[in-house]
Structures are given as structure tokens and as C-alpha cells.
């Protein structure tokens, strides 16, 4: 029985498989969002991964629904929707599609994987064509449009176009090459002696010391298995970020909950020369940042690469910055045990333990 895509607004009028989304009384939910009603047997780190599992379990209740929808467009969600509409081709290319979804959502990729280069090309093609033809991620509000409504136009264009590029990425070279070249250059920096990584596995924290801000696909590449990244750049420029891996229900491993960064921000601000101050996003943001203040960033700016936004110079040296961050998380996580499936309420309660 063939599946077909319907815009999110029309999904409520018929039995629908909902991908990378929640909010409807769907026939089947295939999403890694926190608290999503994805069947236990189909849970996966990415929503596309859950779809690929469902394709191998066609008798799962709800798979008989023909309509497929999502309330936004991103790489992971798109790969999931496309896979439901093209099951044979999706299963043929399952390892590659899993890498594409992981790179798109978590910005992580093992560059020694023989499929990694093709995964990067595909993600760069999706990103480039999305920006060229429509609007960048989280850009709908700037156009005074609703994402659930506006994203349907993206699906309508990408769904018939993606298969050819998947089977032969060279067909999309003109679109993917500029971003691909920028990221490959940044990967070389990450793998060079100019970059040093310090890992704190018990905290889920990686400290990256590298000269200049880099694209996420390079910066987060070697951070798989960790959920917090402190980026330390030359000239005392820093950003601390909770990765998207702790916004969703990660299936592959337990995690620690996100902690509000109020106390850390206050501690760092006390060491800055006035009027500089450290500011932070709520833990419910998809990728909360702690950074030295200035003009508040939009969601689109926070999602964009670190080398595409301003990062202020701090008066705190890198050794002190790393020590303060490590001390904060060691104290905050002292009595907390990693596990799966934290609720937002449990995260807020964990802060008070």
C-alpha cells in the first residue's frame, strides 16, 4: 500500500503517520521527540531511524495508514517522510540515510566511515537548495509564515527530487559543493594539531580548543557520545552548548539532564570586566547556548554555524573558563545518575536535588 504526503494542516482529517512531530491523534507516530508516542520497538536516536525500523516491521499497527505528514522541514524529518514514500530505495540505502539523518540533526559524523563523504554531500545539497528556493531553518517567522504550513512547499519540491541525488550525489554538485568545501576545510582544522579536545565522560562534556569558530558539521563531528560542548577559540572567545541529543529521547545510551545555567552565568559574569555579562537560553531550547552577552540572537542565528555569528572577547582566560565549567557540572551532576527518557519536569526537579 503506497504512502503519500499531506500537509500538516490536512493530516487531522485522515489516518496519518506522523514523522518527527507530535500534536495530532495520529495513526502512528515515528518521532524521537521527548515523550513522543513512538512504539517501543521502533524507538531510535533519529526519527528517520524509527521510520527505517518501521519499514522492516510493516505489520506495526498504524503502518496501514497511507497519509504521511510532519509539522516542520529538517533533514531528519525529511529523510523519514521520503523513506516512507520510497521504501524499497530507502532500505537499499539505509546505512547512508541513517548517517544523513544523524548529521542533519546532531551534527555528528564519523569521518572514517566510507559513506560519510556522501552523507555530507547530501546534507549540503538539502541545506543549499532549501536556502536557495525557500528559507533557512527557523526562518518562517521572519516571513510571517507558520512553519507547519510553509514547510509543505519544501516537501512538495524535495520529495520527488531527492531520489536521484541519493543514488548519484554528483548530480547535485553545483548546489552542495560550496558548503561541502567549507566544511571539509574545517574538518582538516579539527583533525590538525591546531585543535585539542579534552573529554570529561562522566559529565558528557567535551572541551574543544581550536583557533577560530567552525561550522557545526566539523566542530561536532568528534563529539559523538557527548552532550555538552565548550568551544574555546583564540582571543578568549567561548560558547557553551547543550547538544540536541538532550532535547530528544535518545535511544542508544543514557544521558544526564540539562541543568539551568543561571549559577554558571552569574559566576562567569562576576569575573568579567563590566558591563560584560554572560547570557543563556532556556534548557527547553533545542540547542541552548551560554555566551558572552550583547545583542540577543534569534533562533535562526543560534541554529546557524558558530562562524556565522559574532562571538565577543572575554576577559577570562581559557584555563579558567574550562575549570569553571567543569566545576559547575561536577557539582550539578554529583547526585544524578544518567538514564534514558527524562521528562522536562524531571529535568527541572533534578536541578533541585
Buried (B, 14 or more C-beta within 10 A) or exposed (E): EEBEBBBBEEBEEEBBBBBBBBBBEBBBBBBBBBEBBBBEEBBBBBBBBBBBBBBEEEEBEBBEBBBBBBBBBBBBBBBBBBBBBBBEBBEEBBEBBBBBBBBBBBBBBEBEEEBBBBBBBBBBBBBBBBBEEBBEBBBBBEEEBEBBEBBBBBBEEBBEBBBEBBEEBEBBBEBBBEBBEBBBEBBEBBEEEEBEBEBBEEBBBBBBBBEBBBBBBBBBBBBBEBBBBBBBBEEBBBBBBBBBBBBBBBBEEEBBBBBBBEEBBEBBBEBBEEEBBBBBBEBEBBBBBBBBBEEEBBBBBBBBBBBEBEBBEBEBEBEBBBEBBBEBBEEBBEEEEBEEEBEBEEBBEBBEE
